[in-house]
Amino acid sequence: MMMLQEKTAESILGHLSDLKNNRDEVLAPYEEFPLGEKTYYFTPGGFLYRKKPGSEEVGGFLCGHLTDEVWHYRTDDS
């Protein structure tokens, strides 16, 4: 059974996976970025998380991931 992702996470992953039209965006592990009232970040390997509201700690809700190809293109991770 396929888990449903939230629309914002789907949009983030789709946008970043489009290497043809969005070539210049760079990601860094654990760098947080707010969208609306939620905060997201990627862990090493391209896993997208949404932080728990009010939390300062790493953790939260797994929202999806980027392919290895996209993650390596978007980071200095070799």
C-alpha positions, 0 to 999 in steps of 0.5 A, spaced: 500 500 500 502 506 497 503 512 503 500 518 501 505 524 502 502 531 503 502 536 497 507 540 499 512 535 500 510 532 493 511 539 490 518 539 493 520 533 491 518 534 484 521 540 483 528 538 486 527 532 482 527 536 475 534 537 473 532 539 466 528 545 468 531 547 476 538 545 475 541 551 480 538 549 486 543 546 491 541 542 498 545 541 504 543 536 509 539 538 515 539 545 512 532 547 514 527 551 510 520 554 512 514 553 507 508 556 510 507 554 517 511 548 516 519 547 516 522 541 512 529 539 511 533 533 508 538 528 511 544 525 508 542 521 502 536 525 500 530 524 505 525 529 506 523 530 513 518 535 516 519 538 523 515 537 529 512 543 531 515 547 536 521 542 536 528 544 535 531 537 535 532 533 529 526 528 527 519 529 525 515 526 519 519 522 513 515 525 507 519 522 502 526 522 498 530 524 492 533 519 488 541 518 489 542 521 482 538 527 484 541 527 491 548 527 489 547 532 483 544 537 488 549 536 494 557 536 494 556 529 497 560 524 493 
